[in-house]
Amino acid sequence: MNNEEKARLYHSLLLRHDKLDGQISDIKSEAAGVELNEEQKKKIQLLESQKQELVKQAMSLMNS
């Protein structure tokens, strides 16, 4: 994979990461200062794990 392809893939990973951040923010804003319910907590946990996977992919890409 050349540097241009890596850059495109890295950019794609960042966009997906930002989208997940937005989804997490949306869930938190739904709670409007009230404690999150279990469903919201589980969804945030899932989204956070997806973000971690994207970070791993980005790190792997940068180290290749």
Steps between C-alpha positions, in 0.01 A plus 500: 500500500648834402490817710207648308289191565602504865401866525156431351442207733621699800266785410212254468579357844504849651163583345350181640651578840348849493162356403512265799590795724196683367276203573632483856438872545146459370428227753642707783300805395180292498553444870505881550686495830320192629687178560518276194274196497642150450418492129682831446798380702522179296476690172775739611715207607454339157581825319810553719624150415447575130704820543779300665504258207532791256792636702668158487451490124646850462801412714557183300476698178754754620743227609486313170 
